[in-house]
Amino acid sequence: MNWSDYFEYRDGKLFWKHSHRGPVKAGDEVKNRDGKGYVRVVLHQKFYLAHRIIYEMHHGAIPAGYQVDHIDGERLNNNIENLRLATNSINQRNKRKSSKNTSGVTGVCFDKNTGKWVARLCKKHLGKFVNFEDACTARAEALRSHEGFTSRHGE
C-alpha cells in the first residue's frame, strides 16, 4: 500500500491527508491507541500500527520475518530515527522487565526449595548463589558477552 496517499509524516507522527466520514478531517493527527499503547489507525476496515506505516513510508515494505522495533522502547516515540528492523527474537530480548518479576532483576529469581538465588540468561542456567548480588553479577557478565541484547533489556 502506498501510505503517502493517505498520510503525511511529520516529527514522528502521522496526519491524515484527506477528510473521512465522522470526525476525521484532513490534517488531523492519528492519535488512536490500541490496548498495548501503540498508535494505530483503521483504514479500509483494517487496523494498522503507526510505527509500521512510518517505517514503510521511509524504507519500503517490511521483509518477512522482521518486526519494527522502537529503539528506546517507548511505544509512542515513532520518530523514524527511533525505528529499526528486528527479528522477533531480538525484539523480545529488548522488552521491559516482566510485571511478575519479584527480584527486581531480569533473569534472577529466588529458589525457595534450595534457599538460593538462581541466575539465567535465555534458557541457560548460570548457577545458584547464596548472595543476590552474586547472582546479579553472573547474569550481567553473561549478558555482556551475549549478542543481540540492548542496554535497555529488562529495565
Short mmCIF file of the C-alpha atoms (twelve columns), coordinates in Angstrom:
data_MODEL
# 
_entry.id   MODEL 
# 
loop_
_atom_site.group_PDB 
_atom_site.id 
_atom_site.type_symbol 
_atom_site.label_atom_id 
_atom_site.label_alt_id 
_atom_site.label_comp_id 
_atom_site.label_asym_id 
_atom_site.label_seq_id 
_atom_site.Cartn_x 
_atom_site.Cartn_y 
_atom_site.Cartn_z 
_atom_site.pdbx_PDB_model_num 
ATOM 1   C CA . MET A 1   0.000   0.000   0.000  1 
ATOM 2   C CA . ASN A 2   1.244   3.491   -0.755 1 
ATOM 3   C CA . TRP A 3   0.921   5.067   2.687  1 
ATOM 4   C CA . SER A 4   1.805   8.514   1.351  1 
ATOM 5   C CA . ASP A 5   -1.569  8.568   -0.423 1 
ATOM 6   C CA . TYR A 6   -3.282  8.578   2.989  1 
ATOM 7   C CA . PHE A 7   -0.858  10.097  5.481  1 
ATOM 8   C CA . GLU A 8   1.730   12.792  5.921  1 
ATOM 9   C CA . TYR A 9   4.626   12.112  8.294  1 
ATOM 10  C CA . ARG A 10  5.917   14.949  10.495 1 
ATOM 11  C CA . ASP A 11  8.084   14.704  13.614 1 
ATOM 12  C CA . GLY A 12  7.234   11.098  14.444 1 
ATOM 13  C CA . LYS A 13  3.508   11.493  13.857 1 
ATOM 14  C CA . LEU A 14  1.032   10.667  11.120 1 
ATOM 15  C CA . PHE A 15  -1.526  13.155  9.834  1 
ATOM 16  C CA . TRP A 16  -4.496  12.379  7.598  1 
ATOM 17  C CA . LYS A 17  -4.231  13.804  4.069  1 
ATOM 18  C CA . HIS A 18  -7.983  13.606  3.415  1 
ATOM 19  C CA . SER A 19  -11.176 14.003  5.434  1 
ATOM 20  C CA . HIS A 20  -13.199 10.876  6.192  1 
ATOM 21  C CA . ARG A 21  -16.664 10.105  7.462  1 
ATOM 22  C CA . GLY A 22  -17.146 11.161  11.035 1 
ATOM 23  C CA . PRO A 23  -14.815 13.451  12.947 1 
ATOM 24  C CA . VAL A 24  -11.629 12.801  10.919 1 
ATOM 25  C CA . LYS A 25  -10.558 15.859  8.920  1 
ATOM 26  C CA . ALA A 26  -7.619  16.423  6.603  1 
ATOM 27  C CA . GLY A 27  -4.630  17.485  8.706  1 
ATOM 28  C CA . ASP A 28  -5.807  15.696  11.873 1 
ATOM 29  C CA . GLU A 29  -3.170  13.742  13.761 1 
ATOM 30  C CA . VAL A 30  -3.635  9.980   14.076 1 
ATOM 31  C CA . LYS A 31  -3.975  9.527   17.851 1 
ATOM 32  C CA . ASN A 32  -5.917  6.312   18.470 1 
ATOM 33  C CA . ARG A 33  -4.139  3.753   20.662 1 
ATOM 34  C CA . ASP A 34  -4.581  0.040   20.976 1 
ATOM 35  C CA . GLY A 35  -4.708  -1.820  24.295 1 
ATOM 36  C CA . LYS A 36  -0.911  -2.136  24.388 1 
ATOM 37  C CA . GLY A 37  -0.280  1.592   23.966 1 
ATOM 38  C CA . TYR A 38  0.718   1.638   20.289 1 
ATOM 39  C CA . VAL A 39  -0.726  4.290   17.960 1 
ATOM 40  C CA . ARG A 40  -2.969  2.610   15.416 1 
ATOM 41  C CA . VAL A 41  -5.217  3.570   12.534 1 
ATOM 42  C CA . VAL A 42  -8.223  1.989   10.846 1 
ATOM 43  C CA . LEU A 43  -8.069  2.116   7.064  1 
ATOM 44  C CA . HIS A 44  -10.398 0.152   4.777  1 
ATOM 45  C CA . GLN A 45  -11.816 -1.620  7.857  1 
ATOM 46  C CA . LYS A 46  -8.414  -2.943  8.898  1 
ATOM 47  C CA . PHE A 47  -6.135  -1.951  11.793 1 
ATOM 48  C CA . TYR A 48  -2.569  -0.803  11.098 1 
ATOM 49  C CA . LEU A 49  0.125   0.231   13.579 1 
ATOM 50  C CA . ALA A 50  1.547   3.712   13.029 1 
ATOM 51  C CA . HIS A 51  5.178   2.715   13.616 1 
ATOM 52  C CA . ARG A 52  4.942   0.094   10.868 1 
ATOM 53  C CA . ILE A 53  3.361   2.607   8.472  1 
ATOM 54  C CA . ILE A 54  6.062   5.181   9.225  1 
ATOM 55  C CA . TYR A 55  8.842   2.636   8.725  1 
ATOM 56  C CA . GLU A 56  7.371   1.562   5.374  1 
ATOM 57  C CA . MET A 57  6.918   5.184   4.248  1 
ATOM 58  C CA . HIS A 58  10.670  5.683   4.654  1 
ATOM 59  C CA . HIS A 59  12.169  2.273   3.834  1 
ATOM 60  C CA . GLY A 60  9.620   0.260   1.861  1 
ATOM 61  C CA . ALA A 61  7.917   -2.994  2.785  1 
ATOM 62  C CA . ILE A 62  8.928   -4.807  5.961  1 
ATOM 63  C CA . PRO A 63  10.611  -8.098  4.980  1 
ATOM 64  C CA . ALA A 64  9.018   -11.358 6.077  1 
ATOM 65  C CA . GLY A 65  10.298  -12.477 9.468  1 
ATOM 66  C CA . TYR A 66  11.028  -8.947  10.697 1 
ATOM 67  C CA . GLN A 67  9.285   -6.533  13.037 1 
ATOM 68  C CA . VAL A 68  9.668   -2.814  13.598 1 
ATOM 69  C CA . ASP A 69  11.326  -2.173  16.971 1 
ATOM 70  C CA . HIS A 70  11.270  1.069   18.952 1 
ATOM 71  C CA . ILE A 71  14.955  1.546   19.807 1 
ATOM 72  C CA . ASP A 72  14.238  3.409   23.058 1 
ATOM 73  C CA . GLY A 73  11.330  1.124   23.993 1 
ATOM 74  C CA . GLU A 74  8.817   3.989   24.024 1 
ATOM 75  C CA . ARG A 75  5.742   2.913   22.065 1 
ATOM 76  C CA . LEU A 76  4.673   6.481   21.333 1 
ATOM 77  C CA . ASN A 77  8.071   7.612   20.002 1 
ATOM 78  C CA . ASN A 78  7.522   6.963   16.304 1 
ATOM 79  C CA . ASN A 79  10.321  9.186   15.023 1 
ATOM 80  C CA . ILE A 80  11.912  7.393   12.083 1 
ATOM 81  C CA . GLU A 81  15.317  7.613   13.825 1 
ATOM 82  C CA . ASN A 82  13.841  5.550   16.686 1 
ATOM 83  C CA . LEU A 83  12.559  2.724   14.467 1 
ATOM 84  C CA . ARG A 84  14.584  -0.233  13.211 1 
ATOM 85  C CA . LEU A 85  14.022  -3.693  11.813 1 
ATOM 86  C CA . ALA A 86  14.495  -6.589  14.213 1 
ATOM 87  C CA . THR A 87  13.744  -10.277 14.229 1 
ATOM 88  C CA . ASN A 88  11.173  -11.433 16.763 1 
ATOM 89  C CA . SER A 89  13.987  -12.995 18.789 1 
ATOM 90  C CA . ILE A 90  15.930  -9.725  19.042 1 
ATOM 91  C CA . ASN A 91  12.777  -7.694  19.688 1 
ATOM 92  C CA . GLN A 92  11.773  -9.986  22.570 1 
ATOM 93  C CA . ARG A 93  15.218  -9.674  24.150 1 
ATOM 94  C CA . ASN A 94  14.754  -5.927  24.366 1 
ATOM 95  C CA . LYS A 95  11.405  -5.893  26.117 1 
ATOM 96  C CA . ARG A 96  10.763  -4.485  29.564 1 
ATOM 97  C CA . LYS A 97  11.051  -6.393  32.795 1 
ATOM 98  C CA . SER A 98  8.005   -8.568  33.433 1 
ATOM 99  C CA . SER A 99  5.435   -7.272  35.901 1 
ATOM 100 C CA . LYS A 100 5.683   -10.706 37.575 1 
ATOM 101 C CA . ASN A 101 9.374   -10.172 38.377 1 
ATOM 102 C CA . THR A 102 9.846   -10.275 42.160 1 
ATOM 103 C CA . SER A 103 13.634  -9.901  42.430 1 
ATOM 104 C CA . GLY A 104 13.804  -6.630  40.527 1 
ATOM 105 C CA . VAL A 105 16.421  -8.039  38.130 1 
ATOM 106 C CA . THR A 106 15.547  -9.811  34.891 1 
ATOM 107 C CA . GLY A 107 16.934  -13.356 34.848 1 
ATOM 108 C CA . VAL A 108 17.425  -13.611 38.628 1 
ATOM 109 C CA . CYS A 109 14.945  -15.348 40.925 1 
ATOM 110 C CA . PHE A 110 14.888  -16.955 44.353 1 
ATOM 111 C CA . ASP A 111 14.549  -20.750 44.568 1 
ATOM 112 C CA . LYS A 112 12.543  -21.487 47.726 1 
ATOM 113 C CA . ASN A 113 13.491  -25.181 47.612 1 
ATOM 114 C CA . THR A 114 17.238  -24.574 47.846 1 
ATOM 115 C CA . GLY A 115 17.199  -21.157 49.519 1 
ATOM 116 C CA . LYS A 116 19.487  -19.811 46.804 1 
ATOM 117 C CA . TRP A 117 19.337  -17.194 44.072 1 
ATOM 118 C CA . VAL A 118 19.238  -18.570 40.521 1 
ATOM 119 C CA . ALA A 119 20.663  -16.699 37.528 1 
ATOM 120 C CA . ARG A 120 19.605  -17.443 33.942 1 
ATOM 121 C CA . LEU A 121 20.169  -15.984 30.502 1 
ATOM 122 C CA . CYS A 122 17.561  -17.049 27.986 1 
ATOM 123 C CA . LYS A 123 17.136  -20.711 28.933 1 
ATOM 124 C CA . LYS A 124 20.752  -21.161 30.026 1 
ATOM 125 C CA . HIS A 125 21.239  -21.860 33.736 1 
ATOM 126 C CA . LEU A 126 24.130  -19.742 35.035 1 
ATOM 127 C CA . GLY A 127 24.225  -21.073 38.565 1 
ATOM 128 C CA . LYS A 128 22.769  -20.932 42.078 1 
ATOM 129 C CA . PHE A 129 24.114  -18.363 44.506 1 
ATOM 130 C CA . VAL A 130 23.832  -17.708 48.224 1 
ATOM 131 C CA . ASN A 131 24.013  -13.941 47.646 1 
ATOM 132 C CA . PHE A 132 21.609  -11.991 45.459 1 
ATOM 133 C CA . GLU A 133 24.458  -9.718  44.315 1 
ATOM 134 C CA . ASP A 134 26.498  -12.699 43.076 1 
ATOM 135 C CA . ALA A 135 23.553  -13.929 41.005 1 
ATOM 136 C CA . CYS A 136 23.102  -10.444 39.522 1 
ATOM 137 C CA . THR A 137 26.804  -10.216 38.692 1 
ATOM 138 C CA . ALA A 138 26.766  -13.613 36.956 1 
ATOM 139 C CA . ARG A 139 23.734  -12.557 34.898 1 
ATOM 140 C CA . ALA A 140 25.281  -9.188  33.962 1 
ATOM 141 C CA . GLU A 141 28.565  -10.801 32.866 1 
ATOM 142 C CA . ALA A 142 26.761  -13.378 30.745 1 
ATOM 143 C CA . LEU A 143 24.613  -10.649 29.199 1 
ATOM 144 C CA . ARG A 144 27.658  -8.582  28.188 1 
ATOM 145 C CA . SER A 145 29.113  -11.480 26.225 1 
ATOM 146 C CA . HIS A 146 25.803  -12.411 24.567 1 
ATOM 147 C CA . GLU A 147 24.906  -10.761 21.257 1 
ATOM 148 C CA . GLY A 148 21.514  -9.288  20.479 1 
ATOM 149 C CA . PHE A 149 20.639  -7.563  23.745 1 
ATOM 150 C CA . THR A 150 20.484  -3.789  24.094 1 
ATOM 151 C CA . SER A 151 21.249  -1.726  27.165 1 
ATOM 152 C CA . ARG A 152 17.521  -1.403  27.935 1 
ATOM 153 C CA . HIS A 153 16.905  -5.164  28.228 1 
ATOM 154 C CA . GLY A 154 14.808  -5.904  31.301 1 
ATOM 155 C CA . GLU A 155 14.581  -2.321  32.532 1 
# 
